[in-house]
Amino acid sequence: MTRSRPNVWKNPTFIFSVIFLVIIAVVLTILFVPPRAFKAFERSLSPAQSWNISASSGPLVMSPDGPSVAVGVRGRGVELRLIKDGAISATLATGADLPGSEPVVVTALAFSPDGAYIASMSTKGPNSFYGVLQLWRVDSGAMAAEEGLEGDRLTEVAFSPDGAWLAAGGAGRKVLLWSTQGGSLTLSWTIPARPEVPRPDSCCKGSYIVLIRFSPDSGELVVGSADDTLLTFRIPSGEQISLEEGFTNDMVIRGSAEIMALSDNGKYIAVRQSGSSSAYFGKREGAVYMFDLWGHSSETGVLAFRPGGGLIAGGAGERIMGEYGEPDSSILLWRLSDGKQQLRLNGHGSYITDLVWTPDGEQLISSSADSTVRVWEIR
């Protein structure tokens, strides 16, 4: 007589035991398996080009018509490189006459809209508060104008779309505006970014500038500050038009905004708060939170919207986040429609210092502390 085996799947105790073990396995995986273990399942992309730089590379700025990019190089100044092959077309000895023995550090760059000039801000040493703003002719590499700045470590510089104005801001916690008529620098006004008013949560480091952006008609200047505000000034009078705030407050968490980026149309904003690895994305009007931009094991150090929309790129920063964090040198691309990660760009050997898109949005260029610049084809 053949004895039939009992069907264990009809036993409630057995089924509950299996479910319990599966839940325990999932929880343990989430708690103890580092995020990098899952990267093999992500869609990744290798760079189309890699350029070796003589030293750590810093800020990047794209020429308006797209054939070249300016790269800030520690100890050398600014290199103009052709995107097609990385060849150096010119070198600008920015900050060469600054006092001090430390290497020159380029902290900000901007192309004029006609591509005829480059504005550079340079200093010596990472903590120096004495620098120089210089205006360079691209065709000859000759310096057209310069202005020494004491107490103003500028980290954000932008030309107006009509090329008539140059605005800058940084750790000096004020906004400066120059007229650039005839290739000169004439200071028009200096306005405090915002009076330092204590916040109830005592979260903020101050009102240093993290974003400078002109309106398309050059009639307004938008200034983003670490105290979680956007101020809009009228050009050229300097009259304050509006104050927007609450981006890290209403968009999930209170905190100082260390990184800000605005979309091309100015309707969307991405903010990375101090002490956070992820950035928050949302609508600028009303500071409406939409979703997190996450995936780095270190802080997100730089953000760049793709021209025309659709994607935003974020580069891993220097500071590692969390007890189990690991050094990260990746670049992530998220879809703006839902925040889903689309690509991970691997290849750099250290944290990302800047990101810039070509005008057509088909190439992303990245600089890193590993002394390389990489070009990525994003189709």
N, C-alpha and C positions, 0 to 999 in steps of 0.2 A: 504494500500500500504506500503510495507516494504522498508525503506530507507537503502541503502547499506553504510557501513562505508568506509570512504576514506582510501586508502592504504598509510600510512605515509611514508613507505619506498620508495615510488616513488617521495617523496617530497625532492628535492635537499637541501633545507634549513634545513630540519630535519636531513638529513644524515650528512651534514657538522657540525651541532651542536653536534651530537653524537661523531663524530671523534674528534672535538675540546675538548670535555669534557674528552675523553679517554686520549688524549695527556696531558692535564693538570693534570689528576690523576697520570699518569706515572711520570711526572716531579716532582710533589710534593712527591711522594713515594721515588724517588731517593734522593731528597734533604733532607727529614726530617725523613725517617725511617732508624734507625741504621742498619748496616750490620748484627748485631747479630740476628735481627728479622728473618732473612732468614736461620739461621743455622738449623732449624728443618727439612729443605728439603735436607740437606747435608748428605752424607753417613758418619757415625761416627763409632768408634770402642772403646771398653773398654779395659783397660789393663788386661793382663793375670796374672800379679803379681804386687804387690805394697809393697815396703820395706820401713819401717820407719827408718830414719836416726836420730842420736842424735842431729844434727844441720844442718844448710843449706848445701846442697851438691853442689859440684862444678864440676871440670873436671872429665871426664870418659875416660878410655882407656880399650880396649878389649884385653885379652890375645890372642896370635897368633892362638892357637888351639881352642879357643872359650869357654872353660868351666867356666871361671871366668872373672870378670870385676873389675878393680880398681876404687874406688870412692874417690875423695877428699872431706873431711869433715871438715868444719870450726871448729877450736879449737881442733881437734883430730888427724889430719894427713890424712893417707890413709887407707881405709878399702878394703881388698880383699874379694869379695863375689862370691859365686857360683851362676851361673845363674839359675840353676834348681830350687833352693828354697830360694836364697838370704842369705844363711847362711854365716857368717863371718869366713873365713879361716885364716886370719892374719890381724894384725893392725900394720902399720908403723908410728912411732912417728916422722913424718917429721917436720923439723924446730923447734924441741923442745928447742934447745939452742940459738935460736935467741933472741937478746935483745928486750926489750919492754914488755909492759903489755897487749897489745891487743892479741886476739886469733890468732893462726896461720891460715893463708889462703894459701891453695894449689892453685897455679896458672897454673900449667902445669904438665902433666903426659905422660909417654911413656913406652911401653914394648919393651924389646929387641926382635929381631925376633925369637930367640930360646925360649923365655918365661922365661929365667933364671934370668933376671934383670928387675927392674922398675926404671926409672929415674923420680925424682920429683923435682919440683921447688916450694919453699915455702917462704912466707914472713909474716910479722906481720902488720896487718892493711891494709885497701884498698888502701892507698896512699903511702905506704912505698916503698922506692927505695933501700932497703937493703934486700937481700934474700940469700938463700942457695940452691945450686943444689946438690942433693944427689942421689947416686946409691945404690940400695937395692937388696939383694939376695932374690928371691921369696921363695925358699925352706925353708930357715931358718928365714927370716925376719930380718936378720942382715944387717947393713949398710956396704957396701963395700968401698965407697969413698964419699967424699963431697968437695965442693968448695964454699967458700963465695963469693958473688958478690955484690959489692956496685955500685949503679947507674944503675943496670941492672935488672929491673923488668921483668923477662922472662915470657911470656905467651904462647909461642910456643916451643915445644921440640919434636924432632924426632930422632929415630935411623935409620942408614942406613940399607938397606936390608941384607947386609952381616954382620951386627953387629959390624963392626970395628969402626964406627964413631957415635958421638952424636952431633947434631946441635941444636942451640937454638937462640931465638931472642924475642924481646918484645919492651917495652917502651924505652929501652936504645938506640934504633935506630941503632943497629949494630948486625951482625951475628957472633956467636961464634961456633967454631968447636973443639971438643975434641976427642982424641983417647980413645977407651974404652978397649983396649987390656988387658986381664988378670983381668978384673973387676976393672980397675983403671980409673981415669979421668986425661988425660994429654992434656992441652990446646994446640991446634995446631996453630990456628990463630983467629984473631978478625978483621972483616972488616966492615966499615960503610955500612949500607944498601944502602944508596945513599946520596950524598951531598944535603943539603937542598937548593934547587933552588926555589926562589919565582915563583909562578904560576900567570898568568895574572888575573885569576878569584879570587885569594886569598882564595881558598876554603879549602885548606888542612891543617891538624893539624900538619903535620910533617911526617917523614918517619918511624914511629914505625911499627914493624913487625906484620902481621896478618896471615901469612901462611909460613910454613916450610915443604918442601917435597923433598925427595931424588928420583933420577931416579931408575928404577928397577935394574940397574947394579951397583948402588952405586957410579957411576963415576961423577954424577952431583948433584947439590943442587939447587932447585928452591925456591926463597924467594919472598913472596908477601908483599908489603908495602902499608901503608895507603895513600901514594902519588900516588896511582893508577898505580903501576908498578909491573912487575915480572922480577926479576933478576936471571940469571942462572950462578952458579959458578962451576968451575972444582974442583973435589976432587982428591987428597988432596991439590993441589997447591993454591987454592983460586982465581985462575985467573977468571975474569969475561968473560963469553962466550957470553951472549946476554942480551939485555934489551928489554922488551915488555911493552908497555904502552897504555893508551887510553881506558881502559876497562869501566870506568864510563863516559868517554867523548864520545867515539864512540858508546858505548852501551847506548844511550839515553841521559844521563845527566852528566854534569860535577860535580865532588864532590870527597871527600876523601872516600876511600874504607875501611869501618870498619870491614867487614866480607868478607873473600874469601874462596872458596872451589874449588878443582879440582877433576874431575872425575878420576876413576881408571886408565884409559888409558891416562890421561893428555890432552885430546883433547877438553874438555868442561870446562867452568868456570862459577861459580855463584858468584855474587858480590852484597853485600848490601851496598849501599852508605849512608854516614852520613845524617841524617835527613829524611830518607825514610823508610816507613814500608815495602815496597816490595823489592825483590831482582831481579837482572837482570841475565838472563841465556843466554849463547851464546857459540859460538865456540872460543876457545882460539886463534887459528891462525887468525890474522887479527882483533881480537876483534869484531867478527860479532855478533850483537845482534839478538836473536831469539824471546824471549818473556819475560814477567814479571812473577815472582812468587809472587802472591799476595793473600791476604785473612785475614791477621792479622790486628787487630785494634791497636796494638802496633808495635814497630819495630820488624823485624825479627832478633832474637838475636844469632842464631846459625844455620848452614847449614851442612848437611851430605849426600853425595851421597851413594846410595845403592851399595854394592859390585856387580860387574857385570853389573851395569847400570839399566836403566828402570825407576827408581824413585829417587827423591831427597826429603829429609825431612828438614823441617824448624821449629824451635821452637820460640815461642813468647818471645820477650825480655822485659826488664824492663821499657823502656821509652814508654809512650803512645803518639801516633801520632795524631795530629789534634785536633780541638776544641771539636769535638764530640766523640773522642776516648774513649774507655773503657779499664780497665785492662784485659789483655788477658793471658791465661795460656795454650793455645792449641798448638798442633803440627799438621802441615799440611804436606801432602804428595802430590807432583805434579808429573805428568807423563812427562818424558823427551822428548817424541816424539812431544808433542804439548803444554805443560805447563798446561794442565787441572788438576784441583785439584781432586785427587782420594779419599782421606780420611782425616777426621779431627779426631784427637785423643784427647779426653777430659778426664780429671781426676785429673790433677794437680791443686793445689790451689794457685799457684803463678807462676811467669815467669820461663822459661826454662833456665837452666844454661849450659847444654851440651846434645849432642845426639851422640850415637855410635851404629853401626850395628854389629851384629854377623857376622863372616866370611862367612856364607852361605847366608846372606841377608834375613833370615826368621824371625829374631827378631830385634826389635829396642829398645834400652834402653835409657831412658831419666832421667836426674836429674833436680831438681828444687829447688828454694829458699824456697819451702814449707817443706823442710826436708824429702823428699821422693825420691825414685828411682823407676821407673816403667818399666816393661817389656811388650812389645807389640808384639803380633804374627801377622806378615805381610806375608800372604800366597799368 
